[in-house]
Amino acid sequence: MTKTTTIFIYQNNLLGDFEEKTLLRFQKALIHSYEVYTFDKLKEELGKSAYCLVIQSNVFITEDSVDHLSRIFNENSGYDVLVPVSNETKVDLQRHLPPYFYQTPTVYSWVVKDIFSNYGNEVIETHEIDEFCLLFKSNLLNFLDGNYSFENLLRVIKTKGLRYGVAKGVYVHRYGNCYESPRIDLLPFISLDVKSLLDIGCARGLLGEIIKKRQNCRVEGVDIDASFDKWAADRLDKFICADIEKIAGTDKLGTYDCIICADVLEHLYDPYDVLQRLNAHLNREGLIIATVPNINNWAIIYELLNGRWDYVPFSILSGTHIRFFTKDNIIEMFSSSGYKVKEVHFTKFDIPEKGIRFIEDLKTVIKDIQYEELSVSEITVLANL
């Protein structure tokens, strides 16, 4: 990595405290970074650096990406600010969908390398940039008068009539607001006849709001995070801020035609016990819908065989996951908790060429290995009593 580049991180806490710390710890193991919150502190630290890379969003960035961005800037001296491409951005020219899905640092690094191999040092001039991650010359700060808050610094830079460039070969993963997911993939499983529904782990209640707009249904939500109250309470008929492991089976909950546990069971200390106690809250003809990440995914196995088990926010190995499941494990858990599993669905993504070769190598050792299950990222279970 170019030693004359200093990296500053200004986090905005969209990931939640634990996930954010996980991301910061991982990235600080890859790049030397600083957390600063004032403009004066920024100018003080930049005395010996030619470039400054500022990250003011939750992103996953590799050392290679920082290195490429710095070197490209050095070769394109006509620009004042360079920005990378990303999976999520408000500027079309910066948007780049990855060539394949990634859930681990290794596979993500393949994506980063593949995109760079396709675009190299290509830079496209733009008049609009998304300031979530940008590189600029340190001496640029000398032309700014006054002491700005760090939050406003990048907005001020954007008003100075500078020359901006998009480094098309530098890819950065950006986390959106993961607590505002509509989960429309679950809607086909929820009957229009459902009149009462409990959404466990409802976050801000967006899924419940969508259901209520679609059909006449009373929707209640449970989440352990009190910060969701101001959104969920407005969107749902009832929001309960509580730990489901403590209130399942109590009169805090009613009975429902449908119970949703989307990406919840893996966060529980005893999901078996919670499922058993939820029996009392599911109507006789009711349906429980649960989704869990698939630990039997090929990329996880690849990491394990290479001695790695890295926690990455909002992935199969999210830092807040306590339990891990395969297809057989999740079916057995529901069956032993008093349910009849009606359907099992897979969320799958294309496997990159390196992954396919890895699976083929596995087959030479394990003859009856299930290719389909290895491609699965998430498992959805539909069950009733």
C-alpha positions, 0 to 999 in steps of 0.5 A, spaced: 500 500 500 502 507 498 505 509 504 503 516 503 496 515 504 492 516 510 485 513 512 480 516 516 474 512 518 468 516 520 462 511 522 455 512 522 453 506 526 448 503 521 450 496 522 449 496 530 454 497 535 457 490 535 457 489 527 460 496 527 466 494 531 467 487 528 467 491 521 472 496 524 477 491 527 477 487 521 479 493 517 484 495 522 488 489 521 488 490 513 490 497 513 492 503 518 487 507 519 484 513 524 478 515 527 477 522 527 471 527 528 474 534 528 477 538 522 483 540 526 484 533 528 484 531 520 489 537 518 494 535 524 494 528 522 495 529 515 502 533 515 506 527 512 501 524 507 500 526 500 493 523 500 487 522 504 482 517 504 476 518 508 470 513 509 464 516 512 460 510 511 460 502 513 464 499 507 468 493 507 475 495 503 481 491 502 488 493 502 489 492 495 483 497 494 486 502 498 493 501 494 490 501 487 486 507 488 492 511 491 496 509 485 491 511 480 491 518 483 498 518 483 498 517 475 492 521 474 494 528 477 489 532 473 484 530 478 482 533 485 478 527 488 477 520 486 472 515 488 471 508 487 465 504 485 460 500 489 454 495 490 450 501 493 451 508 491 446 514 489 450 516 483 449 511 477 456 512 474 459 509 481 454 503 481 457 496 479 454 490 481 459 485 483 460 479 478 458 474 483 455 473 490 460 474 496 459 472 503 467 471 506 473 476 505 476 471 501 471 471 495 470 478 496 477 479 495 476 475 488 471 480 486 475 486 488 481 483 483 476 481 478 473 488 477 480 491 477 483 486 472 477 488 467 478 495 468 485 497 471 486 504 472 481 507 468 478 513 470 471 517 468 470 524 469 464 526 473 461 532 476 457 528 481 460 524 487 457 519 492 462 522 498 461 515 502 468 513 500 473 518 497 481 520 496 483 527 495 490 530 496 492 532 503 494 539 501 486 540 499 485 542 506 490 548 506 485 551 501 479 551 506 478 556 510 475 555 517 474 549 522 468 545 519 465 539 523 468 532 520 461 531 518 460 537 513 467 537 511 466 532 505 460 536 503 464 543 503 469 539 498 464 538 493 462 545 493 469 547 491 468 546 483 474 541 483 475 535 478 472 529 480 474 522 477 471 515 478 476 509 479 472 504 475 477 498 477 476 499 484 471 496 488 468 497 495 462 494 498 458 498 502 453 496 507 446 499 506 441 500 512 440 493 513 434 494 518 430 497 513 429 490 509 422 489 506 423 482 505 419 481 499 421 474 498 417 472 504 410 475 501 409 469 497 409 464 503 404 469 507 397 467 505 392 472 504 387 469 509 392 470 514 388 475 519 394 476 525 401 475 524 407 476 529 414 478 526 419 476 531 426 480 529 421 486 526 427 491 526 423 497 523 417 494 521 417 495 514 415 488 512 409 488 517 407 495 514 407 492 507 403 486 509 398 491 512 397 494 506 396 488 502 391 485 506 387 486 512 391 483 517 393 485 524 401 485 525 405 485 531 412 485 532 418 483 537 425 486 537 430 486 542 433 493 540 429 499 543 431 504 537 426 501 532 420 503 537 419 510 533 419 506 526 415 500 528 410 503 533 408 507 527 408 501 522 405 496 526 399 494 530 403 493 536 411 493 537 414 489 543 421 491 545 423 484 548 428 478 548 424 473 545 427 468 549 424 471 555 417 472 552 415 466 548 410 462 551 408 468 556 402 472 555 406 478 552 404 474 546 397 472 543 396 467 538 397 468 530 395 465 524 402 466 522 409 467 525 415 470 522 422 468 524 426 471 519 434 471 520 432 470 528 434 463 530 441 463 529 442 469 534 438 465 539 442 461 545 436 456 545 432 456 539 430 449 540 426 452 546 424 458 543 420 454 537 417 449 542 414 455 546 412 458 540 407 452 539 402 456 544 402 462 540 401 459 533 393 457 531 392 450 529 392 452 522 397 457 522 404 457 519 411 459 522 416 461 517 423 461 518 430 463 515 437 461 517 443 462 513 446 456 511 453 454 514 454 448 509 455 454 503 461 452 499 465 459 501 465 457 508 467 450 507 473 453 503 475 458 508 475 453 514 480 448 509 484 454 509 484 456 516 479 462 516 473 463 520 472 471 519 466 474 522 463 479 517 457 483 518 450 481 515 453 475 512 453 467 514 458 469 519 455 475 522 458 477 528 452 476 532 450 469 530 450 464 536 447 458 532 449 455 525 445 450 521 445 446 515 438 444 511 438 437 515 439 441 522 434 446 521 429 440 519 431 436 525 430 442 530 423 444 527 421 436 527 423 435 535 420 442 537 413 439 535 412 442 528 411 438 521 415 441 516 411 443 510 416 446 505 424 448 504 426 453 500 433 455 498 436 462 496 442 460 491 447 464 487 451 463 482 458 460 484 464 463 481 469 459 477 474 458 482 468 455 487 466 450 482 473 448 481 473 447 489 467 443 489 469 438 484 476 437 488 471 436 494 467 431 490 474 426 489 474 425 496 466 426 498 463 422 492 455 424 494 456 431 496 450 435 494 452 441 489 445 444 490 446 445 498 453 448 497 450 453 493 445 455 498 446 462 502 439 462 506 434 456 508 427 458 508 423 453 512 415 453 512 412 449 518 405 448 522 403 444 528 
